[in-house]
Amino acid sequence: MPNSKHILGIGRGRHIFGTARVGEKGQIVIPKEARELFGIHPGDSLLILGDDNSGIIVTRPELVHDAARKVFERLDDTE
């Protein structure tokens, strides 16, 4: 994406989209550039993960499903 910021040594495929303010209802707006790049549309479901040290991750549920499938496939290979 030409407008995403590639600074601080961040390589291709990694983006800084700016900040999002949390509204009174606890909602945030995902920047338009991020929604377009990742194909996020109204009504889509996103998975919210959190780690006490690393923070929050917002991702598509199917990405985690694919990662879990790969882990289980590797476990099957070791049996």
C-alpha positions as CSV (number, residue, x, y, z in Angstrom):
1,M,0.0,0.0,0.0
2,P,1.7,3.2,-1.1
3,N,0.4,5.4,1.8
4,S,1.3,3.1,4.7
5,K,4.3,4.3,6.6
6,H,7.5,2.2,6.2
7,I,9.5,3.8,9.0
8,L,11.7,2.6,11.9
9,G,13.1,-0.2,9.8
10,I,9.7,-1.8,9.2
11,G,10.0,-4.0,6.2
12,R,7.7,-4.6,3.3
13,G,4.4,-6.3,4.3
14,R,4.4,-4.5,7.6
15,H,2.4,-1.3,8.1
16,I,1.7,1.4,10.6
17,F,-1.8,2.8,9.9
18,G,-1.8,5.4,12.6
19,T,-3.8,5.5,15.8
20,A,-7.5,4.9,16.7
21,R,-9.4,6.6,19.5
22,V,-11.6,4.5,21.7
23,G,-15.1,6.0,21.8
24,E,-17.5,6.2,24.7
25,K,-19.0,2.8,23.8
26,G,-15.6,1.2,23.7
27,Q,-15.5,1.1,19.9
28,I,-12.6,1.9,17.6
29,V,-12.6,2.6,13.9
30,I,-10.1,0.6,11.8
31,P,-8.4,3.0,9.4
32,K,-9.8,2.9,5.9
33,E,-6.4,2.0,4.4
34,A,-6.1,-1.1,6.7
35,R,-9.7,-2.2,5.9
36,E,-9.0,-1.9,2.2
37,L,-5.6,-3.7,2.4
38,F,-7.0,-6.6,4.4
39,G,-10.4,-6.8,2.8
40,I,-12.4,-6.0,5.9
41,H,-16.0,-5.1,5.2
42,P,-19.0,-4.1,7.3
43,G,-20.5,-7.2,9.0
44,D,-17.2,-9.1,9.0
45,S,-16.2,-10.9,12.2
46,L,-12.7,-10.3,13.6
47,L,-11.0,-12.2,16.4
48,I,-9.6,-10.2,19.3
49,L,-6.6,-11.9,21.1
50,G,-4.7,-10.4,24.0
51,D,-1.5,-11.0,25.9
52,D,-0.6,-9.2,29.1
53,N,2.9,-8.3,27.8
54,S,2.4,-7.9,24.1
55,G,-1.1,-6.3,23.9
56,I,-4.0,-6.8,21.6
57,I,-4.1,-8.6,18.2
58,V,-7.0,-8.1,15.9
59,T,-7.2,-10.7,13.1
60,R,-9.5,-12.7,10.9
61,P,-10.7,-15.9,12.7
62,E,-9.7,-18.0,9.7
63,L,-6.0,-17.0,10.1
64,V,-6.0,-18.5,13.5
65,H,-7.8,-21.6,12.2
66,D,-5.2,-22.1,9.6
67,A,-2.3,-21.7,12.1
68,A,-4.0,-24.2,14.5
69,R,-4.5,-26.7,11.6
70,K,-0.7,-26.4,10.8
71,V,0.2,-27.1,14.4
72,F,-2.0,-30.2,14.5
73,E,-0.6,-31.4,11.2
74,R,2.9,-31.1,12.6
75,L,1.8,-33.0,15.7
76,D,0.4,-35.7,13.5
77,D,3.8,-35.9,11.7
78,T,5.6,-36.6,14.9
79,E,3.5,-39.6,15.9
